[in-house]
């Protein structure tokens, strides 16, 4: 059954008031939730990825594992699971989507790190894939991770109908291509060496990169959990606003776009409050989503 914003889960106004009171410190409540999600997602990714050195494909399997495993808080997969559970789904129903999003994230980082792109030597304290292996292997690794993401997302899952998986896969494809990650990277390259002129211009870049992945994470979680159309729309906007705020926080810590610091600081708080308002009607089930917003605010300092 689809879950809507106005649905009274217990059929009681008193229960709704109690739920609202229970979501008092979501920042602390989300930490054990995030750790449970991270452990389960890491286990699933380990099972999903090919073995290292035993796949008959040269070093490809090892390079894929190098790119995905051994680091990161898994914020995007956590967002998938939190959104799915917020509308009545389960972690197991969300898991294929959570892995898919993390695989896409890893693919984008592998390709972004290449000499023709950002030319980075280190990622999460390890050599980037093209440094640990070589550039051709890194290109193929990104290609393989992207296709594996769709294999994960379209594998049958108990309790999730094929129509919901199809919609989730369509969302992921739309956010990966011209109007999403690839387009965002192209825009970023076009802006390289130039000063971003306004907050609006900066967010246009972020919407095609960081915000795109957070947006699709929340959207996929909603689809897999069976969200009603009106709450699906709110979850999608929640993800976009969370992602924009996260990137503004990251820019602030990296001291990037300092000429826009005052505008981005105010915008970050505005985005997070808007994101919270979109999921508060879900009551206590929204605690992890609210906690993620609080963590981004704390991350900004």
C-alpha positions as CSV (number, residue, x, y, z in Angstrom):
1,X,0.0,0.0,0.0
2,X,1.2,3.5,-0.8
3,X,1.9,5.7,2.2
4,X,0.7,9.3,2.2
5,X,1.6,12.4,4.2
6,X,-1.8,12.6,5.9
7,X,-1.9,8.9,6.9
8,X,-2.4,8.4,10.7
9,X,-0.3,5.4,11.4
10,X,-2.0,4.6,14.7
11,X,-5.3,6.3,14.1
12,X,-4.8,8.5,17.1
13,X,-4.1,12.2,17.5
14,X,-2.4,11.4,20.8
15,X,-0.1,9.0,19.2
16,X,0.9,11.6,16.5
17,X,1.7,14.1,19.3
18,X,3.8,11.4,21.1
19,X,5.7,10.7,17.9
20,X,6.5,14.4,17.4
21,X,7.8,14.6,21.0
22,X,10.0,11.5,20.4
23,X,11.9,13.2,17.6
24,X,13.7,15.4,20.0
25,X,17.4,14.6,19.4
26,X,17.6,13.1,15.9
27,X,21.3,13.9,15.6
28,X,22.1,11.4,18.3
29,X,19.5,8.9,17.3
30,X,20.8,8.7,13.7
31,X,24.4,7.6,14.7
32,X,23.6,4.0,15.6
33,X,21.2,3.9,12.6
34,X,24.0,5.0,10.3
35,X,26.4,2.4,11.7
36,X,23.8,-0.4,11.2
37,X,23.2,0.8,7.6
38,X,26.9,1.1,6.9
39,X,27.7,-2.4,8.1
40,X,24.9,-4.0,6.1
41,X,25.7,-2.0,3.0
42,X,29.4,-2.9,3.2
43,X,28.5,-6.5,3.6
44,X,26.2,-6.4,0.6
45,X,28.7,-4.6,-1.6
46,X,31.4,-7.1,-0.7
47,X,29.1,-9.9,-1.8
48,X,28.1,-8.0,-5.0
49,X,31.5,-7.0,-6.2
50,X,33.6,-9.6,-8.1
51,X,36.5,-11.3,-6.3
52,X,40.0,-9.8,-6.4
53,X,42.3,-11.6,-8.8
54,X,40.0,-14.5,-9.5
55,X,37.7,-13.2,-12.1
56,X,39.6,-13.9,-15.3
57,X,39.5,-10.2,-16.1
58,X,43.0,-9.2,-15.2
59,X,43.0,-6.7,-12.3
60,X,39.5,-5.4,-12.9
61,X,37.9,-7.1,-9.9
62,X,40.5,-5.9,-7.5
63,X,40.3,-2.3,-8.9
64,X,36.5,-2.3,-8.4
65,X,36.9,-3.4,-4.8
66,X,39.6,-0.8,-4.3
67,X,37.2,1.9,-5.5
68,X,34.2,0.8,-3.4
69,X,35.3,-0.9,-0.2
70,X,37.3,0.3,2.8
71,X,36.1,3.9,3.5
72,X,33.3,6.4,3.6
73,X,30.3,7.0,5.8
74,X,27.9,5.7,3.1
75,X,25.7,8.8,3.5
76,X,23.9,8.2,0.2
77,X,23.0,4.6,0.9
78,X,21.9,5.6,4.4
79,X,19.6,8.2,2.8
80,X,18.1,5.5,0.6
81,X,17.4,3.3,3.6
82,X,16.1,6.1,5.8
83,X,13.7,7.2,3.1
84,X,12.5,3.7,2.5
85,X,11.9,3.0,6.2
86,X,10.2,6.4,6.7
87,X,7.4,5.3,4.4
88,X,7.0,1.8,5.9
89,X,9.6,-0.2,4.0
90,X,12.6,-2.1,5.4
91,X,16.4,-2.0,5.1
92,X,16.3,-5.3,3.1
93,X,13.9,-3.8,0.6
94,X,16.1,-0.7,0.3
95,X,19.4,-2.6,0.2
96,X,19.7,-3.1,-3.6
97,X,19.0,0.5,-4.2
98,X,21.4,1.6,-1.5
99,X,24.2,-0.5,-3.1
100,X,23.3,0.9,-6.6
101,X,23.6,4.5,-5.4
102,X,27.0,3.8,-3.7
103,X,28.3,2.0,-6.9
104,X,27.3,5.1,-9.0
105,X,29.0,7.3,-6.4
106,X,32.2,5.2,-6.6
107,X,32.1,5.2,-10.4
108,X,31.8,9.0,-10.5
109,X,34.8,9.4,-8.2
110,X,36.9,7.0,-10.2
111,X,36.3,9.0,-13.4
112,X,36.5,12.4,-11.7
113,X,40.0,11.4,-10.3
114,X,41.4,10.6,-13.8
115,X,44.2,12.8,-15.2
116,X,41.8,14.1,-17.9
117,X,39.4,15.3,-15.2
118,X,40.6,16.4,-11.7
119,X,43.9,14.4,-11.7
120,X,43.8,13.4,-8.1
121,X,46.3,11.0,-6.6
122,X,44.6,10.1,-3.3
123,X,41.0,9.3,-2.3
124,X,40.0,8.4,1.3
125,X,43.6,8.0,2.3
126,X,44.4,5.5,-0.5
127,X,45.8,6.0,-4.0
128,X,43.2,6.7,-6.5
129,X,42.4,3.8,-8.9
130,X,44.4,5.1,-11.8
131,X,47.4,5.4,-9.4
132,X,47.0,2.1,-7.7
133,X,46.4,0.3,-11.0
134,X,46.6,2.3,-14.3
135,X,44.5,4.7,-16.3
136,X,42.8,2.1,-18.7
137,X,41.9,-0.1,-15.7
138,X,40.4,3.0,-13.9
139,X,38.2,3.8,-16.9
140,X,37.0,0.3,-17.2
141,X,36.4,0.2,-13.4
142,X,34.1,3.1,-13.6
143,X,32.2,1.6,-16.5
144,X,31.8,-1.7,-14.7
145,X,30.6,-0.1,-11.4
146,X,28.0,1.9,-13.3
147,X,26.5,-1.1,-15.0
148,X,26.7,-3.2,-11.8
149,X,24.6,-0.5,-10.1
150,X,21.7,-1.2,-12.5
151,X,22.2,-4.9,-12.1
152,X,21.8,-4.5,-8.4
153,X,18.8,-2.2,-8.6
154,X,16.9,-4.4,-11.0
155,X,17.5,-7.7,-9.2
156,X,14.1,-9.0,-7.8
157,X,13.6,-8.1,-4.1
158,X,11.0,-9.7,-1.9
159,X,8.2,-7.3,-1.1
160,X,9.1,-4.8,-3.9
161,X,7.1,-5.0,-7.1
162,X,8.8,-4.8,-10.4
163,X,7.0,-1.5,-11.2
164,X,8.6,0.1,-8.2
165,X,12.1,-1.2,-9.2
166,X,11.5,0.1,-12.7
167,X,10.7,3.6,-11.5
168,X,13.7,3.5,-9.2
169,X,16.0,2.5,-12.1
170,X,14.5,5.2,-14.3
171,X,15.2,7.8,-11.6
172,X,18.8,6.6,-11.3
173,X,19.4,6.6,-15.0
174,X,18.0,10.2,-15.3
175,X,20.3,11.4,-12.5
176,X,23.4,9.7,-13.9
177,X,23.4,11.1,-17.4
178,X,23.2,14.4,-19.3
179,X,20.8,16.0,-16.9
180,X,22.7,14.7,-13.8
181,X,26.2,13.6,-13.0
182,X,27.7,13.6,-16.5
183,X,26.2,17.0,-17.2
184,X,27.3,18.3,-13.9
185,X,30.9,17.3,-14.5
186,X,30.8,18.8,-17.9
187,X,29.6,22.1,-16.4
188,X,32.2,21.9,-13.7
189,X,35.0,21.4,-16.4
190,X,33.6,24.4,-18.4
191,X,33.9,26.5,-15.2
192,X,37.4,25.4,-14.4
193,X,39.7,28.3,-13.6
194,X,36.8,30.7,-13.6
195,X,35.3,32.4,-10.6
196,X,31.7,31.4,-10.0
197,X,29.7,34.6,-10.2
198,X,26.7,33.9,-8.0
199,X,25.0,31.6,-5.6
200,X,22.6,30.6,-8.3
201,X,25.4,29.7,-10.7
202,X,27.2,27.6,-7.9
203,X,24.0,25.7,-7.1
204,X,23.5,24.9,-10.8
205,X,26.8,23.0,-10.7
206,X,26.0,21.3,-7.4
207,X,22.6,20.3,-8.6
208,X,24.2,18.2,-11.3
209,X,26.7,16.5,-8.9
210,X,26.4,16.1,-5.2
211,X,22.8,17.2,-5.0
212,X,21.8,14.8,-7.8
213,X,23.0,11.8,-5.9
214,X,21.3,12.8,-2.7
215,X,18.1,13.6,-4.5
216,X,18.0,10.2,-6.3
217,X,19.0,8.5,-3.0
218,X,15.9,9.8,-1.3
219,X,13.8,9.2,-4.4
220,X,14.9,5.6,-4.8
221,X,14.2,4.9,-1.1
222,X,10.7,6.3,-1.5
223,X,10.0,4.2,-4.6
224,X,11.2,1.0,-3.0
225,X,9.3,1.7,0.2
226,X,6.0,2.3,-1.7
227,X,5.6,6.0,-1.0
228,X,2.4,7.7,-2.2
229,X,3.0,10.3,-5.0
230,X,2.8,13.4,-2.7
231,X,5.3,12.0,-0.2
232,X,7.5,10.8,-3.1
233,X,7.7,14.4,-4.3
234,X,8.6,15.6,-0.8
235,X,11.3,13.0,-0.3
236,X,12.8,13.9,-3.6
237,X,13.0,17.6,-2.7
238,X,14.3,16.6,0.8
239,X,17.2,14.8,-0.9
240,X,18.0,17.6,-3.2
241,X,18.1,20.2,-0.4
242,X,20.1,17.9,1.8
243,X,22.6,17.4,-1.0
244,X,22.9,21.1,-1.7
245,X,23.4,21.9,2.0
246,X,26.0,19.1,2.2
247,X,28.0,20.5,-0.7
248,X,27.8,24.1,0.7
249,X,29.2,22.7,4.0
250,X,31.9,20.9,2.2
251,X,32.9,24.0,0.3
252,X,33.0,25.9,3.6
253,X,35.4,23.4,5.2
254,X,37.6,23.4,2.0
255,X,37.5,27.2,1.9
256,X,36.2,27.2,-1.6
257,X,34.1,30.1,-3.1
258,X,34.9,32.3,-0.2
259,X,33.5,35.3,-2.0
260,X,30.1,33.7,-1.6
261,X,30.6,32.5,2.0
262,X,28.0,34.8,3.5
263,X,25.4,33.8,1.0
264,X,26.1,30.1,1.2
265,X,26.1,30.1,5.0
266,X,22.6,31.5,5.1
267,X,21.5,29.3,2.2
268,X,22.8,26.2,4.0
269,X,20.5,26.8,7.0
270,X,17.6,27.6,4.8
271,X,18.0,24.4,2.8
272,X,18.2,22.3,5.9
273,X,15.2,23.8,7.5
274,X,13.2,23.3,4.3
275,X,14.4,19.7,4.1
276,X,13.3,19.0,7.7
277,X,9.9,20.5,7.0
278,X,9.3,18.1,4.2
279,X,9.7,15.0,6.3
280,X,8.4,16.1,9.7
281,X,4.8,15.1,8.8
282,X,6.0,11.4,8.8
283,X,6.4,11.6,12.6
284,X,8.8,9.4,14.4
285,X,9.6,7.4,11.2
286,X,11.4,10.6,10.0
287,X,13.9,10.6,12.8
288,X,16.9,9.3,10.7
289,X,16.1,11.8,7.9
290,X,16.0,14.6,10.4
291,X,19.2,13.3,12.0
292,X,21.0,13.4,8.6
293,X,20.0,17.1,8.3
294,X,21.3,17.8,11.8
295,X,24.6,16.1,11.0
296,X,25.1,18.2,7.9
297,X,24.5,21.3,10.0
298,X,27.0,20.1,12.5
299,X,29.5,19.2,9.7
300,X,29.3,22.8,8.5
301,X,30.6,23.9,11.9
